[in-house]
Amino acid sequence: MPLDSKKEVFTAKCDGGYLGCIRIDDIIAITSDKYDKPLQAANAARKLKKQVSKIDSTTYVEAENSVKKEVVKALNKSPDSKRSLVLSLELYTHEEMQALSHLHWKEVWLITKEGEFVSDCLNKQAKRLVAFTGESKKAKRFEDHEDAKRTMRILKGVVGPGFGLVRQYAKVQ
């Protein structure tokens, strides 16, 4: 987000599209919905700005709380909202995790085939069925075992046999 900018209304690109943002003093308010185009997101941000500007200064604290609720709603609607923790890029095996017991860990699942890791799969935007990488830190991570298993079964049915799951651990930062 552009913190040094003087713009009151701007957009932020995210995984699912664009979010409308407004700057009010030291607060950045974000629209609760994602939009396909930046113009739509900017228009939604302008609408949010009008709603907030109608509130007088005596109820500014209430407006600030409602704006914070809008931010929370936007984060909850995000497809990545399950990941509220920042994970490191490095992945560790179960034995390595046991040796570093003083750290906090998150279990992640990787799909493998013939010694390589799946880096991208079932990507409609890139029209890619599956892509492989040799490095585990560049592999596509699944935080839920069921999601990884479902994706692996789809790849087995479409591409062919030979896919497997590997459990790794990522450091929570």
Secondary structure, 3 states (H helix, E strand, C coil): CCCCCCCCEEEEEECCEEEEEEEECCEEEECCCCECCHHHHHHHHHHHHHHHHCCCHHHHHHHHHHHHHHHHHHHHHCCCCCCCCCEEEEEECHHHHHHCCCCCEEEEEEEEECCEEEEEEEECCCCEEEEEECCHHHCCCECCHHHHHHHHHHHHHHCCCCEEEEEEEEEEC
